[in-house]
Each structure stands twice: as structure tokens, then as C-alpha cells.
Amino acid sequence: MSPVRTVSVVSAAGIVALVAMIVFSSLEMSLGRGLRETADTRWGVTTLVDLYIGLLVIGGWIAYRERSVGRSLLWWIGLCLTGNLTALVYLLLASLRSETIEDLFRPARR
């Protein structure tokens, strides 16, 4: 399997795993309660800072690849609302449109 197809498979598996975890977590407690309990600990805050720094980096990569400010903004909003689920969806779509792994790091073709 080519490296870019491996990225597609891993991204798809990540999406399935994350959606499953979101569903199971939602059955246990609400998102608001979970965020409050997470933010109540220093490790929870550290984890959230780590998450958003990573999302900022991914958002920068998406903005670099996308030629449209509007499309980039929509992806950024998705990152802020759903975190790495949006990152995995973008990575899956980008990998499906790429022929080589290098294509993932170039601006998207139009």
C-alpha cells in the first residue's frame, strides 16, 4: 500500500474510533459536564492547551493548502468545534485527492 493510501486508511480508522468514543462518552455524561471536570484539574487544562496548540498547527497547514480564505475559515471553525475529528476528516479528504505523500504538503490543486 502506498504511503498516501496508508494515511487514508489511518485517517478513516481514526474517524471511526473518535466518533465511537464521542458516542460512548456522551452516553456517560454531557459535553459541558465533561469539559468542566476536565478544566478543574491542572492536567486537564494542560491537555486542552496541548489540543489547541496542535489544532492551531493543523489549521495553519490547512490554510496553507487551501487557496480560498472562506474554505480555510470553515475548516478552522470545524477544528474549534470538533477538534481532531475535523483534522482527520480533512486529512482523509486531502489524502484521497493526493497521488503522493508530498502532495499532502503542497497547496491543493484547483
C-alpha positions in Angstrom: 0.0 0.0 0.0 1.3 3.4 -0.9 2.1 5.9 1.9 -0.7 8.2 0.9 -3.2 5.4 1.0 -1.9 4.4 4.4 -2.7 7.9 5.5 -6.2 7.5 4.1 -6.8 4.2 6.0 -5.3 5.5 9.3 -7.4 8.7 9.0 -10.6 6.7 8.4 -9.8 4.4 11.3 -9.2 7.5 13.5 -12.6 9.0 12.5 -14.4 5.7 13.3 -12.6 5.5 16.7 -13.2 9.1 17.6 -16.9 9.0 16.7 -17.3 5.8 18.7 -15.6 7.5 21.7 -17.8 10.6 21.3 -20.9 8.5 21.3 -19.9 6.4 24.3 -18.7 9.4 26.3 -22.0 11.2 25.5 -23.9 8.3 27.0 -21.9 8.7 30.2 -22.1 12.5 30.7 -22.8 15.7 28.8 -20.1 17.5 27.0 -20.5 20.6 29.2 -20.0 18.5 32.4 -17.0 16.7 30.9 -15.3 20.0 30.0 -16.0 21.4 33.4 -14.5 18.3 35.1 -11.5 18.4 32.8 -10.9 22.1 33.3 -11.0 21.5 37.1 -7.5 19.9 37.1 -4.2 21.2 36.0 -3.6 18.2 33.8 -7.0 18.8 32.2 -6.0 22.4 31.4 -2.6 21.2 30.1 -4.4 18.7 27.8 -6.7 21.4 26.5 -3.8 23.7 25.8 -1.9 20.9 24.1 -5.0 20.1 22.0 -5.5 23.7 20.8 -1.8 24.3 20.0 -2.0 21.2 17.8 -5.2 22.4 16.2 -3.5 25.8 15.6 -0.7 24.0 13.7 -3.2 21.8 11.7 -5.2 24.9 11.0 -2.1 26.6 9.6 -1.4 23.6 7.4 -5.0 23.7 6.1 -4.8 27.4 5.5 -1.6 26.9 3.6 -3.1 24.1 1.4 -6.4 25.8 0.7 -6.5 28.6 -1.8 -9.7 30.1 -0.5 -9.9 32.1 2.7 -13.6 31.1 3.0 -12.8 27.4 2.9 -9.9 27.8 5.3 -12.2 29.7 7.7 -14.8 26.9 7.6 -12.1 24.3 8.4 -10.9 26.5 11.2 -14.4 26.7 12.7 -14.7 22.9 12.4 -11.4 22.5 14.2 -12.5 24.8 17.0 -15.9 22.9 17.4 -14.9 19.3 16.9 -11.1 19.2 17.3 -9.2 16.4 15.8 -12.3 14.9 14.2 -12.2 17.7 11.7 -8.5 17.3 11.3 -8.9 13.6 10.5 -11.7 14.4 8.0 -9.5 17.0 6.3 -6.6 14.6 6.2 -8.7 11.8 4.8 -10.1 14.1 2.0 -6.7 15.5 1.3 -5.1 12.1 1.1 -7.8 10.8 -1.2 -7.1 13.7 -3.5 -3.4 13.2 -3.4 -1.3 10.9 -5.5 1.8 11.1 -3.4 2.6 11.8 0.2 4.3 15.0 -1.0 1.0 16.2 -2.4 -0.3 16.4 1.1 2.2 19.2 1.9 1.6 21.2 -1.2 -1.2 23.7 -1.8 -4.3 22.0 -3.1 -4.8 22.0 -6.8 -7.8 23.6 -8.3 
